Structure formats: structure tokens, C-alpha cells
Amino acid sequence: MSKVLAGSTAVVGVGQTEFSKAAGRSETQLASEAIVAALADAGLSVADVDGLVSYTIDPVEETELVRGLGIPEIGFSSRVPYGGGGSQGVVLHAAAAVASGAADVVVAYRAVKARSGARFGRAGGGGSPTSSHSGTTAMQWCAPFGVLTPASWMSLNATRYMYTYGVESQDFGRAVVQFREYAANNPNAHFYGKPITLEDHQASRWIAEPAIRLFDCCQETDGSVALVITSAERARDSERPVLIAAVAGAGLFEEEIASNHYQPDLAVMSGSVALARRLFDGFGIARSEIDVAMIYDAFSPIFLMQLEGLGFCDFGEAKHFIADGHLGLKGSLPSNTNGGLIGEGYIHGLNLTVEAVRQLRGFSSNQVENPTTALVCANRTGVILRRP
């Protein structure tokens, strides 16, 4: 599959709504606005769309979008299961549909009201044993023991990670400080104009001691983003195309998206290790080629664990990698330059893909100097984008 997908498709348009705590309109309206903006950015019309891709937990039905937007006909639609660890799966689905000829122009979208609607951070039940819910069968075994929220799910892995490698809360905080610095310069971000210090991070209250403080958490956000994906050949007519150089996913035996507590070593993000093999080795791309990275940061510990799983530093070394300034604009791996999910907002991680496109186009609020290659990764799904 890598030979077919390598460079054969491209992102030709991106769009978004404002990111807020109270959108005041439905998810369908939000999705429609983001899609219209993305199509306008691509120089395409609603009539050009013949494919739609989203997530099993997205409340916006394809039929509602077809009706609401006036799409004449679609030939392809799909849904990616589970949570943010699968966020880049929509790019994989869209690219595969275009490369196979199942569709010509595919829109990938996500719409959420995670603050004014059903809040992601609140405790839930044991979850449904189907992929139409963010829960999984295994999560039913967690719920009786009080593991009910995303922060509590992640804290089990993070606590083991801290114990194994001598990582402390301050080590997570240094990444957060960098993300908040980027967010402070990003008008789209929830924390625009609001940088913090490490002392501020350490003063924030515990959410799941000893691993996760309030400032380690992503933002519960209302909003939507959309991407338009088509063939590289058709993209030549676009003003600012970005090639999909590599895209992959990896799912392991006994690995869960939300409650990933069943791998042999909880201190290692096994899904990221498997993904890196498929994404870098499978497409023949070196890590040294990555100019800017957008790495899923629903909680700061998962960011450090992915840095290591992806192979940008050795296991247990992410804390030193960050402390040495590698995430900054002048560092070796500028990361989450929109402020990340912690600083900008949480649109399932798909807003990280939008930021990667902006970087390669040269329009980011925190622009890296002349980037040609960008990585977007979310635990077990990832994409590498390139400027033509």
C-alpha cells in the first residue's frame, strides 16, 4: 500500500470555525462552516465533493451534510473508530479512497461541542462494546475501579512511565510551557496572549496525582475543522497543495485507544513504536527529514511518550530532549506550533493536521523557517506531509 499512497494524494484545502467554549450552534452547522471554508481555500465547490470521512464518535451524519451543503452525489464515506489516537486515520481513509479511485475529492471533518455539549473530561460509564462509542469492551473492566475519565485512563500509563524513567511533573511542565508560548501568539488559540511559566504549571491543581495537573490537559472545545484531499495530479491546479508523502496506522494485540492498559510495558507507547516502523521505514523517510512536528497532546505525558516511541529520542530521554529546547522554533523538532491541543483547542487532534498544512504553506502564527516536511502523529495513526 505504501507504494500506492506515497505522494499520490494531496491536501488542497483546510478550513475551520472559531474555537470557543460556547459555539451557540449545532455540530452540523459547525461542520458545514468548516467544510465550506476548506472548499473555498481549495478553489473547489460543493459539487466537486464525492467523498466524506469522519469518526465514529462524530455526531454529524453524512446524510445531513449532503442535504445541508447540497452535495449532489457521494461515492465514498467512512468512519474511523475510537478517540484521538485514531485522529489521523481520516487522512489515511481519504488518501486510500482517492488513490484507489473510489472518490476524486474527499472531505475529512470533525465537529465537536466538547464544552457546551457533552464534555469530554467528565466521568462516563463503562462504555459500549462497539466502535460507535469512544468506549471499548476493555473499558468496562476499568469503570468499577473509578477509572472513568480520560485523565484517569492516561494517568495509569503516565505514572508507570514516571516511575520507570524518573520523570517528574516539572518535566511535563516544560513541554506545556512551550505549547502555551506558541498558543499565546496564535489568535485562534484558547490561550492567545496567555503564556505561562513553569511555576504557573506547578501551581495548577492536580487532576490525577502524581501525573496530570490541570495545565497538562487539553482544552474542552466547541468548533470544527475540515480538510480537502484529492489526487496529486489534480492538486497541480491548486494554489497551495501539500502532498501526503506517507500515511499509516498501527493497531496491536491488546492495545486500546482510550484505556491502553494491556500492553506488557505501560511505560512505552507501543502503538507509536509500531506506527513509526510503518510510517518512517515503510515509506523510506528519515526522522532527520522532519522540519516540524504536530504530536497529539491530549495530556502532556502522552506527548513525551510518543517522542520516544517515534524514535526522536531514546526511551526515558524525552525530558532531556525538551529541556534542551528542541521543541522551540530554533530547535531540532519544533512541535505543536499552534499551541497544540493543550494551548489551541481540542478538535480530536485534526486541528494539528491543519497547523501542519499552514506551516508548509508558510502561514503559521509561529512560522518555522522554510519547512518542507511535517509530521502529524496521534499514537497509532500518523501522516507525513511535504511541500511539492
C-alpha positions in Angstrom: 0.0 0.0 0.0 2.8 2.4 0.7 3.9 2.5 -2.9 0.4 3.5 -4.0 -0.1 6.1 -1.3 3.4 7.7 -1.3 2.9 11.2 -2.8 -0.1 10.2 -4.9 -2.6 12.4 -3.0 -2.6 15.9 -1.5 -4.3 18.2 0.9 -5.6 21.1 -1.2 -7.8 23.0 1.3 -8.2 23.5 5.0 -10.9 25.3 6.9 -12.1 25.8 10.5 -14.6 27.6 12.7 -13.6 29.7 15.7 -12.6 27.6 18.7 -14.7 28.5 21.7 -16.4 27.3 24.9 -19.9 28.0 23.6 -20.5 27.8 19.9 -24.2 28.5 20.1 -25.0 26.3 17.1 -25.2 22.6 16.2 -22.3 20.4 15.3 -23.8 20.0 11.8 -23.7 23.8 11.4 -20.1 23.9 12.6 -19.0 21.1 10.3 -20.8 22.8 7.4 -19.0 26.1 8.0 -15.6 24.4 8.2 -16.2 22.4 5.0 -17.3 25.5 3.1 -14.2 27.3 4.2 -12.0 24.4 3.3 -13.6 24.1 -0.2 -13.1 27.8 -0.7 -9.5 27.5 0.3 -9.1 24.7 -2.2 -10.8 26.6 -5.0 -13.4 23.9 -5.3 -17.2 23.8 -4.9 -19.6 21.6 -3.1 -20.4 19.9 -6.4 -16.8 18.6 -6.6 -17.1 16.6 -3.3 -17.8 12.9 -3.8 -16.3 11.5 -0.5 -16.8 12.2 3.2 -14.7 10.9 6.1 -15.1 11.4 9.9 -15.1 9.5 13.2 -17.5 7.0 14.7 -18.0 9.4 17.7 -18.7 12.5 15.5 -22.4 13.3 15.8 -22.7 14.8 12.3 -24.2 12.3 9.9 -23.1 12.2 6.3 -26.7 12.4 5.1 -27.2 15.6 7.0 -24.1 17.1 5.4 -25.1 16.1 1.9 -28.6 17.6 2.5 -27.3 20.7 4.3 -24.5 21.5 1.9 -26.3 20.5 -1.3 -23.7 17.8 -2.3 -25.2 16.2 -5.5 -23.7 12.8 -5.0 -21.1 10.9 -3.0 -19.5 7.6 -3.9 -17.5 7.0 -0.7 -17.9 7.6 3.0 -16.2 6.0 6.1 -15.7 6.5 9.8 -12.6 6.0 11.9 -13.2 4.3 15.3 -12.4 5.5 18.8 -10.6 8.5 20.1 -7.9 10.9 19.4 -5.3 8.2 19.0 -7.0 7.4 15.7 -7.3 11.1 14.6 -5.1 10.8 11.6 -7.0 7.8 10.4 -9.3 10.1 8.4 -6.3 11.2 6.3 -5.5 7.5 5.7 -9.1 6.7 4.7 -9.3 9.8 2.4 -6.0 9.2 0.8 -6.8 5.5 0.2 -10.1 6.4 -1.3 -8.6 8.8 -3.8 -5.6 6.6 -4.6 -7.9 3.6 -5.3 -10.3 5.7 -7.5 -13.2 5.2 -5.1 -13.5 9.0 -4.9 -12.0 12.1 -6.5 -12.4 14.8 -3.8 -12.8 13.7 -0.2 -13.5 15.9 2.8 -12.3 14.9 6.2 -14.1 16.7 9.0 -14.6 16.8 12.8 -17.1 18.8 14.7 -17.4 18.9 18.4 -19.2 20.7 21.2 -16.9 19.3 23.9 -17.5 22.2 26.3 -21.1 23.4 25.8 -22.3 19.9 24.9 -21.2 16.5 26.2 -17.9 17.4 27.9 -15.0 15.0 27.1 -13.4 15.4 30.5 -16.4 14.4 32.6 -16.8 10.9 34.0 -18.7 8.4 32.0 -19.9 4.8 32.2 -18.2 1.7 31.2 -18.7 2.4 27.5 -20.3 0.5 24.8 -18.5 -2.7 23.4 -18.9 -1.3 19.8 -16.8 1.0 17.8 -19.6 3.5 17.6 -18.6 4.8 21.0 -15.4 6.1 22.4 -15.5 3.3 24.9 -14.3 -0.3 24.3 -15.0 -3.6 25.7 -11.9 -3.5 28.0 -13.1 -0.2 29.5 -15.9 -2.0 31.2 -13.3 -3.6 33.4 -11.9 -0.1 34.4 -15.1 1.6 35.3 -15.8 -0.4 38.6 -12.5 0.8 39.9 -13.2 4.5 39.2 -11.2 4.9 36.0 -13.9 6.9 34.4 -12.3 10.0 32.8 -9.6 10.5 30.0 -7.2 11.9 32.6 -7.6 8.8 34.8 -7.1 6.5 31.8 -3.9 8.3 30.9 -2.6 8.6 34.5 -2.1 4.9 34.9 0.3 4.8 31.9 1.9 8.1 32.9 2.5 7.1 36.5 4.3 3.9 35.4 6.3 6.0 32.9 7.4 8.4 35.6 8.4 5.5 37.9 10.4 3.7 35.2 12.3 6.6 33.9 12.5 9.0 36.8 10.3 11.6 35.2 8.7 14.3 37.3 5.8 16.7 36.9 8.2 19.5 36.0 9.4 17.5 33.0 5.8 17.5 31.6 5.5 21.2 32.6 8.4 22.2 30.3 6.6 20.9 27.3 3.4 22.7 28.4 5.2 26.0 28.8 6.5 25.7 25.2 3.0 24.9 23.9 1.5 27.8 25.8 4.2 30.1 24.4 3.1 29.1 20.9 -0.6 29.5 21.8 0.0 33.0 23.2 1.0 34.1 19.7 -1.9 32.2 17.9 -5.1 34.3 17.5 -7.1 31.0 17.0 -5.9 29.6 20.3 -7.9 29.5 23.6 -4.8 30.7 25.4 -4.0 33.5 23.0 -2.0 36.2 24.8 -1.7 33.9 27.9 1.8 32.3 28.2 2.7 30.6 31.5 5.9 29.8 33.5 6.9 26.5 34.9 6.0 27.9 38.3 2.4 28.5 37.0 2.3 24.9 35.7 3.4 23.5 39.1 0.8 25.7 40.9 -2.1 24.3 38.9 -4.2 21.8 40.7 -3.9 18.1 40.5 -6.4 16.2 38.2 -4.8 12.8 38.6 -1.8 12.9 41.1 1.1 12.4 40.6 1.0 12.5 36.8 -1.5 15.1 35.5 -2.2 18.7 36.6 -4.8 21.0 35.2 -2.3 22.6 32.8 -1.3 19.2 31.5 -4.8 18.8 30.0 -6.1 19.7 26.6 -9.0 22.2 26.1 -12.6 21.1 26.0 -13.6 23.0 22.9 -16.5 23.8 20.6 -15.6 24.0 17.0 -14.9 22.2 13.7 -12.1 21.7 11.2 -12.1 20.2 7.7 -9.5 19.1 5.1 -10.0 18.6 1.4 -8.0 15.7 -0.2 -7.6 14.9 -3.8 -5.1 13.3 -6.2 -1.6 14.8 -6.6 -2.3 15.2 -10.3 -5.5 17.2 -9.7 -3.7 19.2 -7.0 -1.3 20.7 -9.6 -4.2 23.0 -10.4 -4.5 24.2 -6.8 -2.8 27.3 -5.5 -1.2 25.8 -2.4 -1.2 21.9 -2.4 0.5 19.9 0.3 1.5 16.3 -0.7 0.7 13.4 1.5 4.1 11.7 1.4 3.3 9.0 3.9 0.3 7.9 5.9 -0.2 4.9 8.1 -1.9 3.3 11.1 -0.9 0.6 13.5 -3.1 -1.4 15.9 -1.6 -4.0 18.3 -2.9 -7.1 20.1 -4.4 -6.0 23.4 -3.8 -2.3 22.6 -6.7 0.1 23.4 -7.2 3.6 22.2 -8.7 5.1 25.4 -7.8 2.5 28.1 -4.4 1.4 26.8 -3.6 -0.7 29.9 -3.0 -4.1 28.5 0.4 -3.9 26.8 3.4 -5.6 28.5 5.1 -2.3 29.3 2.9 0.7 30.2 5.9 2.9 30.2 6.3 2.6 26.4 3.8 3.9 23.8 3.8 0.6 21.8 1.4 1.9 19.2 3.8 4.8 18.4 6.7 2.3 18.0 4.6 0.2 15.6 3.4 3.3 13.7 7.0 4.7 13.4 8.0 1.5 11.7 5.2 1.7 9.2 5.5 5.5 8.7 9.2 6.1 8.5 10.6 2.7 7.5 7.6 1.7 5.4 7.9 4.9 3.2 11.7 5.3 3.4 11.6 8.6 5.2 14.2 9.5 7.8 13.4 11.3 11.0 16.0 13.9 10.3 13.8 15.0 7.3 11.1 16.2 9.6 11.2 20.0 9.9 8.1 20.5 12.1 6.0 18.0 14.1 2.4 18.0 15.4 2.2 15.3 18.1 -1.1 14.5 19.9 -1.1 16.1 23.3 -4.5 15.4 24.9 -2.3 15.2 28.0 1.3 16.2 28.2 2.6 12.8 29.4 1.4 11.2 26.1 3.4 13.7 24.2 6.7 12.7 25.9 5.9 9.0 25.5 5.3 9.5 21.7 8.5 11.4 21.2 10.3 8.3 22.5 8.1 5.8 20.7 8.5 7.5 17.4 12.3 7.4 17.8 13.2 11.1 18.1 15.0 10.3 21.4 15.7 7.2 23.4 13.3 5.8 26.0 13.3 7.9 29.1 15.2 10.8 27.3 12.2 12.9 26.3 12.5 15.0 29.4 16.1 16.0 28.4 15.1 16.5 24.8 12.5 19.0 25.8 14.7 20.7 28.5 17.3 21.3 25.8 14.9 23.4 23.8 14.3 21.1 20.8 10.6 21.9 20.7 11.2 25.6 20.0 11.2 27.4 16.7 15.0 27.2 16.6 15.1 23.6 17.9 15.7 20.4 16.0 12.0 19.5 16.2 9.6 22.5 16.5 6.4 20.9 17.8 2.7 21.8 18.2 3.4 25.3 16.9 -0.3 26.2 17.1 -0.2 25.6 20.9 -1.2 22.0 20.5 -4.4 20.6 21.9 -3.3 21.9 25.3 -3.0 25.5 24.1 -5.1 26.0 21.0 -8.1 23.7 21.4 -9.2 20.0 21.1 -10.8 19.2 17.8 -10.0 15.5 18.1 -6.4 16.2 17.0 -7.4 17.1 13.5 -6.5 20.7 14.1 -2.9 19.6 14.4 -3.1 18.5 10.7 -4.5 21.9 9.8 -1.5 23.5 11.5 1.0 21.3 9.6 -0.6 22.4 6.3 -0.3 26.0 7.4 3.4 25.5 8.3 4.2 24.1 4.9 2.3 26.9 3.2 4.2 29.5 5.3 1.2 30.9 7.1 1.5 29.7 10.7 1.3 32.2 13.5 4.6 30.6 14.7 6.2 30.0 11.4 9.2 27.7 11.2 11.8 28.9 8.7 11.3 27.3 5.3 9.9 23.8 6.3 9.5 21.2 3.6 8.3 18.2 5.6 5.9 17.9 8.5 4.8 15.1 10.7 1.4 14.7 12.3 1.1 11.8 14.8 -1.5 10.6 17.2 -0.2 7.4 18.9 -1.2 4.8 16.4 -2.1 6.9 13.3 0.1 9.4 11.5 0.8 11.3 8.3 3.9 12.9 6.8 3.2 16.0 4.6 5.5 17.6 2.1 5.7 20.8 0.1 5.7 20.0 -3.6 
